Amino acid sequence: MEVRLKILYTSLCHTDVYFWEAKGQNPLFPRIYGHEAGGIVESVGEGVTDLEPGDHVLPIFTGECKECAHCKSEESNMCDLLRINTDRGVMLSDGKSRFSIKGQPIYHFLGTSTFSEYTVVHVGCVAKINPLAPLDKVCVISCGISTGLGAMVNVAKPPKGSTVAVFGLGAVGLSAAEGARIAGASRIIGVDLNPNRFQEAKKFGVTEFVNPKDHNKPVQEVIAEMTNGGVDRSVECTGNVDAMISAFECVHDGWGVAVLVGVPHKDAVFKTHPINLLNERTLKGTFFGNYKPRSDIPSVVEKYMNKELEVEKFITHQVPFSEINKAFDYMLKGEGLRCIIRMEE
């Protein structure tokens, strides 16, 4: 049930940086990072029937076995077998790595390890896509773009004409804003501590900008005043627990829905008054935008092909693989959104 992929393009996502910095997890070493990528199937292992050499694919950090209760549910994409596992550095079939150096194993990351010319991935974590789609563009759909877009269109589901707040204007937050724009929201309020992000955010449909540092009261109160009682929908993309609380408390009573996307510190606790829920606000969480990788991601690529979804504006830099450290520099300095790394020089 394994596939060997030739990676043509990969991009750097903040999750790679977070694990590379080894903050708050059990670090595995040595390990090949990378999980947002596009490539071509080079060969397939036994049991693989829906992929063949030459297929254009996106490897994805979470999977879809198609057989467990989650995969059979229309509501869930949290596959029992293949959901994200940040600690596992080996393949499921035999508990071993497919990479080695001088006889010693090199561990896998998120089941993908795309900072490599070739990688081996479980078939359930591979989405077969339109071969006409440019892999140097659609590779970003394999993680960040789908996470934000799906959080908005699949989970928040803003009605046409509604008001929406997006907390955090990195690539994921901007893809959530893009989803709100596609859904026909009338106001999209971007919330971020970095004022430099507002100009960029306008390209993604953000109409107003709130910097919590500019106000001497909680940002949820500022947003409630701006919107006559609160926004219809909010999506939180920072992972900061205070931002999560603000995102929930800034939605309108009676019908407001807040969706949490960002991953918090493992010890963080979400606190709010239960009356906020009793007053008919809804709090939801989502993982990978509620997309099932194999079933749903090919259609997101088609949205790009049909010009409904623009991905070029997320791509701000390109480097050859030999200069991958530049991609880390851009992200650590907060310059740009996505840097595409070309595997072939």
C-alpha positions in Angstrom: 0.0 0.0 0.0 3.0 2.3 -0.6 3.8 4.7 -3.4 7.2 6.1 -4.4 6.9 9.7 -5.6 9.3 11.9 -7.5 8.9 15.3 -5.9 9.1 18.1 -8.4 8.1 21.1 -6.2 7.7 21.5 -2.5 6.9 24.6 -0.4 7.7 25.6 3.1 4.8 25.6 5.6 5.1 27.0 9.1 4.5 23.5 10.6 7.9 22.4 9.1 9.6 25.4 10.9 7.8 24.6 14.1 9.0 21.0 14.2 12.5 22.0 12.9 12.8 24.3 15.9 11.8 21.3 18.1 9.4 23.3 20.3 7.3 21.3 22.6 7.4 18.0 20.9 9.5 14.8 21.0 12.1 15.6 18.4 13.1 12.7 16.1 16.5 13.0 14.5 17.6 12.6 11.8 14.4 13.4 9.9 13.4 14.7 6.5 10.9 17.5 6.7 8.5 18.9 4.1 4.8 18.1 3.5 3.4 20.6 1.1 4.3 19.4 -2.4 3.5 18.1 -5.9 5.1 15.3 -7.8 4.7 12.3 -10.0 4.2 8.6 -9.1 7.5 6.8 -9.9 6.4 3.3 -8.8 3.7 1.6 -6.7 3.8 -1.2 -4.2 1.6 -4.2 -3.8 -2.1 -3.6 -3.1 -2.1 -0.2 -4.9 -4.8 -0.2 -7.5 -5.8 3.5 -8.0 -2.4 4.9 -8.9 0.1 4.1 -11.5 3.5 5.4 -12.6 3.2 8.8 -14.3 0.2 10.0 -12.3 0.4 13.6 -11.1 -0.3 13.8 -7.4 -0.2 15.8 -4.2 1.1 14.0 -1.1 -0.9 15.0 1.9 0.0 15.0 5.6 -3.2 13.3 6.6 -4.9 10.4 4.9 -8.1 8.6 3.9 -8.1 4.8 4.1 -11.7 4.8 2.8 -12.7 2.0 5.2 -12.8 3.3 8.8 -15.9 4.9 10.4 -14.5 8.4 9.9 -13.8 7.8 6.2 -17.3 6.4 5.7 -18.9 9.4 7.6 -19.9 12.3 5.4 -19.0 14.6 8.3 -15.5 13.6 9.2 -12.0 13.4 7.6 -10.2 12.2 10.8 -9.2 8.8 9.3 -8.5 6.2 12.1 -5.5 4.7 10.2 -3.9 7.7 8.6 -4.8 10.9 10.4 -1.9 13.2 11.2 0.8 11.7 13.5 3.6 14.1 14.3 5.6 11.5 16.4 5.6 8.6 13.9 8.7 8.5 11.8 8.2 5.2 10.1 5.9 3.5 7.6 2.8 1.6 8.9 3.3 -1.7 7.1 6.5 -2.7 8.9 7.4 0.0 11.3 10.5 0.9 9.4 11.8 4.0 7.6 12.3 4.0 3.8 15.2 6.4 4.0 18.7 5.7 5.3 22.2 7.0 5.3 25.2 4.7 5.8 22.9 1.9 7.0 21.2 4.2 9.6 17.6 5.1 9.3 16.4 8.6 8.5 12.9 9.2 9.9 9.8 10.3 8.0 7.8 13.5 8.8 4.0 13.6 8.7 4.0 10.6 6.4 5.3 12.7 3.5 8.9 14.0 3.9 8.9 16.1 0.7 12.3 17.8 1.1 13.7 14.9 -0.9 13.9 14.1 -4.6 12.1 10.8 -3.9 9.9 9.9 -1.1 7.6 6.9 -0.1 4.1 7.6 1.1 1.1 5.5 2.0 -1.4 5.4 -0.9 -4.1 6.8 1.4 -2.1 10.0 1.7 -1.8 10.6 -2.1 -4.4 12.7 -4.1 -4.4 12.0 -7.8 -4.9 15.3 -9.6 -5.5 16.7 -13.2 -2.2 16.2 -15.0 -2.7 19.5 -16.7 -2.5 21.4 -13.4 0.9 23.1 -13.0 2.5 21.4 -10.0 4.6 24.5 -9.2 1.3 26.3 -8.4 -1.1 23.6 -7.1 1.4 22.1 -4.6 0.3 24.7 -2.1 -3.2 23.2 -2.2 -1.8 20.1 -0.4 -1.7 21.8 3.0 -2.2 25.5 3.9 -4.6 26.7 1.2 -7.0 23.8 1.7 -6.9 24.2 5.4 -8.0 27.8 5.4 -10.3 27.6 2.4 -12.1 24.5 3.7 -12.5 25.9 7.3 -14.5 28.7 5.7 -16.5 27.0 2.9 -17.0 23.6 4.5 -17.3 24.5 8.1 -18.1 28.2 8.7 -20.3 28.3 5.6 -20.9 32.0 5.5 -24.2 32.9 3.8 -24.0 35.3 0.9 -23.8 38.9 2.2 -22.6 38.0 5.6 -19.8 39.5 7.8 -16.8 37.5 8.6 -13.7 38.0 10.8 -10.4 36.2 10.1 -7.8 36.0 12.9 -4.3 35.7 11.6 -3.4 36.8 8.1 -0.7 34.3 7.1 -1.3 31.9 4.3 -4.0 29.9 6.1 -5.9 33.0 7.2 -5.7 34.5 3.8 -7.0 31.3 2.2 -9.9 31.5 4.7 -10.5 35.1 3.5 -10.4 33.9 0.0 -13.1 31.3 0.9 -15.2 34.1 2.4 -14.8 36.1 -0.8 -15.8 33.1 -3.0 -18.8 32.6 -0.7 -19.9 36.2 -1.3 -19.3 37.7 2.2 -20.0 41.5 2.2 -17.4 42.4 4.9 -14.2 40.5 5.7 -12.5 41.8 8.8 -8.8 40.8 9.1 -7.3 40.7 12.6 -3.5 40.6 12.9 -0.8 42.2 15.1 1.4 43.0 12.0 0.1 46.1 10.2 2.3 45.3 7.2 -0.1 42.4 6.3 -3.1 44.6 5.5 -2.1 45.7 2.0 -1.4 42.2 1.0 -4.7 41.0 2.6 -6.8 43.3 0.3 -5.9 41.0 -2.6 -7.7 38.2 -0.8 -10.9 40.1 -0.2 -10.2 41.5 3.3 -12.1 44.8 3.5 -11.2 46.0 7.0 -8.2 45.6 9.3 -8.1 45.5 13.1 -4.8 45.4 15.0 -5.6 44.4 18.6 -2.6 46.5 19.7 -4.4 49.7 18.5 -7.2 49.3 21.1 -7.4 49.5 24.9 -10.2 46.9 25.1 -10.6 43.3 24.0 -10.7 42.9 20.2 -14.0 41.0 20.4 -15.6 44.2 21.8 -14.1 46.3 19.0 -15.5 43.9 16.4 -18.9 43.8 18.1 -19.1 47.6 17.9 -18.0 47.6 14.2 -20.7 45.1 13.2 -23.7 45.9 15.3 -23.4 43.0 17.7 -20.8 40.7 16.2 -19.9 39.0 12.9 -21.8 36.1 11.4 -18.8 33.9 11.1 -15.2 33.9 12.4 -12.2 31.7 11.6 -9.1 31.6 13.9 -5.8 30.8 12.2 -3.1 31.7 14.7 -3.1 29.0 17.4 -3.0 31.6 20.1 -5.6 30.7 22.7 -6.5 34.4 23.5 -7.2 34.9 19.8 -9.4 31.7 19.8 -11.4 33.2 22.7 -11.8 36.5 20.9 -12.8 34.7 17.7 -15.6 32.9 19.6 -16.7 35.9 21.6 -16.9 38.2 18.6 -19.6 36.3 16.7 -23.2 37.5 16.9 -25.6 35.8 19.4 -28.4 33.8 17.9 -26.5 32.5 14.8 -22.8 33.3 15.0 -20.4 30.5 14.2 -16.7 30.5 15.2 -14.3 27.9 13.7 -10.9 27.1 15.2 -8.1 26.2 12.8 -4.8 27.1 14.6 -3.1 24.5 16.7 -2.6 25.8 20.3 0.2 25.0 22.8 -0.5 21.6 24.3 -1.1 23.2 27.8 -3.4 26.0 26.6 -6.9 26.1 28.0 -9.9 27.7 26.3 -12.0 29.7 28.8 -15.3 31.5 28.1 -18.6 32.1 29.9 -21.1 29.3 29.2 -23.7 32.0 28.6 -21.9 32.8 25.4 -22.9 29.3 24.1 -26.4 29.4 25.7 -27.0 32.6 23.8 -26.8 30.5 20.6 -23.3 31.0 19.4 -21.6 27.9 18.0 -17.9 26.9 18.4 -16.4 24.4 16.0 -13.0 23.0 15.2 -11.7 21.7 11.9 -8.8 19.8 10.7 -7.4 20.2 7.1 -10.6 22.2 6.3 -12.8 19.0 6.6 -11.4 17.8 3.2 -10.9 14.1 2.7 -7.6 14.1 0.9 -8.2 11.5 -1.9 -11.9 12.3 -2.4 -12.0 16.0 -2.2 -8.6 17.6 -3.0 -8.8 16.8 -6.8 -11.9 19.0 -7.0 -10.0 21.9 -5.2 -7.4 21.7 -7.9 -10.2 21.9 -10.5 -11.4 25.1 -8.8 -8.0 26.5 -9.6 -8.1 25.2 -13.1 -11.6 26.8 -13.6 -10.2 30.1 -12.2 -12.5 30.1 -9.2 -9.6 29.9 -6.9 -6.4 31.9 -7.3 -3.3 30.3 -5.9 -0.6 32.4 -7.6 -1.1 35.3 -5.1 0.0 33.0 -2.2 3.3 32.3 -3.9 5.7 35.1 -3.2 9.1 33.5 -3.7 10.8 30.6 -5.6 14.2 29.0 -4.9 16.1 25.9 -6.1 16.4 23.1 -3.6 20.1 23.9 -3.1 18.9 27.3 -1.5 16.2 25.8 0.7 17.6 27.8 3.7 16.4 31.0 2.0 12.9 29.7 2.3 13.4 29.3 6.0 14.8 32.9 6.2 11.8 34.3 4.4 9.4 32.6 6.7 11.3 33.4 9.9 11.4 37.1 8.9 7.7 37.1 8.0 8.5 38.0 4.4 6.0 36.6 1.9 3.5 33.8 2.2 4.7 30.7 0.3 8.1 30.0 -1.1 8.2 27.3 -3.8 11.3 25.1 -3.8 12.2 23.5 -7.1 13.7 20.1 -6.7 15.5 20.1 -10.1 18.2 22.8 -10.4 
